[in-house]
Amino acid sequence: MAHTGNVVISGEGYDVIDCETCGFKHVTPIPDKLENETLYRDSHYDDGERDRLNYYERDRDWWLMSYRDVLSEIAQFITPNDDNTLVDIGCGAGLFLEAAKGEGWNTVGVEISTIAANHCRDKGLEIINSSFDADLTSLPENIKVVHMRNILEHVPDPFSLINVAFDKLASGGILVVGVPNDFNPLQEGLRKTQNYKPWWVAVPHHLNYFDFDSLEALVSKCGFSPLSRFSSFPLDLFLAMGDNYIETPSIGRECHLKRVNFEWFMENAGLSSLRQDIYRAFSNLNLGREAIIIAQKP
């Protein structure tokens, strides 16, 4: 497949193009699939730079609340019960699986990292330690939801992954796919007015760069019918207000906790529905740190 399009940014040994073929921005040259899988199987959770599992576990109650918001969105289209299976691709620390089990879903996680898979199994979660591809035959039947967040930006061929999800889902099943909302208006504004470098471009870990429209177009090309959009807190707002968490990690933690406090306030005040409405509204403005599309298999 030929990938052509205008170069939107260049770095050391790569360009990011707005690909006319794919309909979304991605790095070129595209790395080899085996090389990419090795990166995540062997080093993603043990790279000496960041304890990613503990990063999630230390804020576990907030993550569970955040995931329940998305599960509430899913429940508008399919009712959770023990006969309906939800599969979480790249389940990491397993917190989305925990939240889904708490809402009544039968759950299975697929995780390529052995370290992360064992972490989840220690919690009693059902995990398949594998990549998610067409050859994966150990998945249960009657899969009604495939949840895939923070995955597509990492893989050389997002189309293949979405097509596998389409094939594994039962008729009428739901796909939930979420990615960083990159090159969004706030990010571009910060580049233009305050000379921020494009901090969100993170090769070789992030290969693909989406917004709501390009992500929706991708799932549509793969046969899904989009149903709704959802977002998350627009952390770039802190940068616009002068809190430079890009250069100062300690400020990043402070900004994160402000976001956490805001969302717990909404929860404790009985305003969780309003919080969800806010993030739906952000998605319609192409704002929010994450672009989430919920779509259905015919």
N, C-alpha and C positions, 0 to 999 in steps of 0.2 A: 504494500500500500504506500503510495506516495503522499508525503506530508508536506504541504506547502501553505504559506501564509506569512503575513508581516511579522517581523521580529519585534516583540514588545520589550524585551530586556535581554541582555547578554551578561555572561559571567565567565568564570575560568573553565573554558573547554565546552561550553554549552550556550545555546540560545533558547529562549522561550518564544514560541511562535503562537499567533492566533490562527490555529489550523483551520483552513477552509475544508479539508477533508473530514476532520473529526467534529468540528463545530465547537471546540473548546480549546483553551490555551494549554500547551504542553511543551516539555523540554525536547530538544533535538540536539544530538542524536538520542533516540530512545534506547535505554539499556536492554541487555539480554534478560529474558525471563528468569533463567536459572541464576544468573548473577543477582538479580533483584530478590528472589526467594531466599538465597543464602544470606543476604543482608539481614532479613527479618528472622530467619530461623535461628541464626547463630549469635547475633550481636544486639538485636534491638532492645532486649531487656537485660543485657549484661555488658554494657559498653563502657562502664567506669565513669560515665558522665552524669548519669541521672537514674535514680531508682524509680522507674516509671510505675511499678506496681504500688509502691508506698505512696507515690504522688496521688494516686486515686484513693487508696485506702484511708489516708489521713483526713480526707473530706468525704468519707463514704456516705454519711447521712444526707449531705447536700447533693451528691451525685444521684442517690436513690430518688430524692425529691425531683430532681431535674429529669430523670428518666421516666418517672411517673407521668410527667407532663406529656411526653411523647407517647407513652402507652395510652394515655387518655385520648390522644388524637387517633391512634390506631383503633381504639375501641369504638369509635364512631362508625367504623366500616366492618369490623369483625369482632364478635364477642369472645373474650377469652374463656376457655374451659379446658378440662383435662384431655379432651379428644383432639384439640387443636394444638399443633406444635408450632412454636416460634423458634427459629434458628438464628443465632447471633454470630455473624461472620467476623472473625478477628476480635474475639470477646475479651481479650486483655485480662484485666483484673476480675472480670466476671460480674461487675456490679449491675450491668443492664440485665443480665440473666437473673440475678437476685431480685431485682425490681419486678421483672416479668413473672417470676414464680409467685411473688407476693400478690400479683394481680390475677392469678388463676391460670396462667399459661403452662402447658407442658413445654419444657425448654431444653434445647441442645445448643452447645457452643462449638464453634469450629475455630481452632487457634493453631497457627503454624509454629509459634514459639513453644518449645517444650517447657521452658521455665514458667511462662504464663499459664500453660495448660495444667501443669502440676499445681500451681497456685490455686487455680479454680477447683481442681479435683479435691484439694485439701478442704475446700468449703462444702464438699458434697455435691458439686454441680456435675452434670453429665457433659463431658467434653470429648471431642474428636480432635486429636493432635495431628492436623493435616492442613495443607492448602485447600482452598475451596475451588474445585475444578470439576469438569465433566466426569472424570474417572472416580470421583468420591461416591462410593456405593453404600457406605455405612450409615447414611442418613435415614431417619424414620420416614414412613409414609405420611400422607395427609399434612404436609407442611403448609400452614396457612399464612405465616409471616416469615419473611427473610429480612433481618435487620442488619444493615451494613453501614457503619459510621466510621469516618476517618480511615477509610480503606482505599477508595478510588484514587486519591491523590498519590498513592504510593506505587501503583501497579503499572507495568508497561502498556497493558491493553485493557482499559476499562470496559470496552464493548464486550469482550469475552466474559468478564466477570458478571456483568448484568445479564448476558445471555444464559449463563449457567444458572443464575437465580431464577430466571424465567422458566427454564426447563425443570428445576427442582420443585417449584411451587405448584400447589394444587390449583385447579381452575378457580378463578375468583380470589386467589390469594393476594396478599399485600406485600409490596416491597417498600421498605423504608431505607432510603439512602441519604447519607449526610456527608458533607465535605466542608473544609474551610471555605468561607465566602471571600475569595481573593480578588484583588484588583477592584474592590468595592469602592463606592464614592468617597467614603471617609479616608481610606488608604490613599487613593489617588489625590485627594485634596491635601493630605499631609505631605505627600511628595511635592506637590506643586507649590505650596505656600511656606513649608518649613524645611524643605530639603531633606526629608527623611529618605533613606535608602529603602528599597523594597524588601523589608525584613521578612516578609512572608514567603519569599522565594527561597526555598531550602533544598537545593539539589545536593546529593542524590536521593534524599528521603522523599521529597515532594517532587513528583514528575509532572503532575497534571494540576491545572488551576481552573476552577469553575466559579460560576455565579448561579443564581436560581434558574435563569433562562437556559443556560447551556446545559445544566444538569437535567432539567426537565426535558430538553430536546434529546439528550442521550437516552434516557429511559424510554421515551416515546419511540425512538428509532429501533429499540430492542423489543417493541411490541406491547409495552405497558401503557395504560391510560392514567395520566396524572390525576390525582384527586385533591391534594392539598399541599400547601407549603407551610413550613415552620422554621423558626430561627432561634437564636440564642442572644444573650446580651451582647451589644456592640462594644467590645472592649476598646476599640479604636477611639471611642469617645474620651477615654482617659488621656490618650495622647493629645487629642484636640484641646483638652483642658489644661495641658501642661505637665501631666504626669508621665515622664519619659521612662516607661518600664522596659523599653527595648535595650537601652544602655545600662540600666540599673535593675538587676534581677530582684533586689529586695523591694523596690517599688512595685514590681510586677506582682509579688505576693500580696502587697497591701491593696493593690487595685482589685486583684482577684477576690480578696476577702470583703471588699466593699460591695462587689457584685453579689457575693454569697449573702451578705447581710441584707441587701435589698430584697433578694428573693425569699429569704426566711421571713422578713417582715411581711411580705405579701402572703406567705403561707400562714403565718401566725395570726394575721388580721382577717383571715377568711377570704382572702382575695386571690386565691390560686387560679380561679377562672379568669380573672382580670389579667393576671400575669401571662397566662396562655394567650389571651386575646392580644396583648401587647406584642408578643413574639410572632404571632400570625401577621399583625400589622407591619412589623419590621420587615418581614419576608416580602411583602408587597412593594416595599421601597428599596429592595436589594440591600438591606442593612442587617446587621447581626453578624456575630463571629462565624456562625455555621449556617450553611444552606442545606435545608432538609426537604426532600421531596417524598411524598407518600403517593404511591401509584399502585394500580391493580392489574393483575393478569386477567384477560378476558375469560 
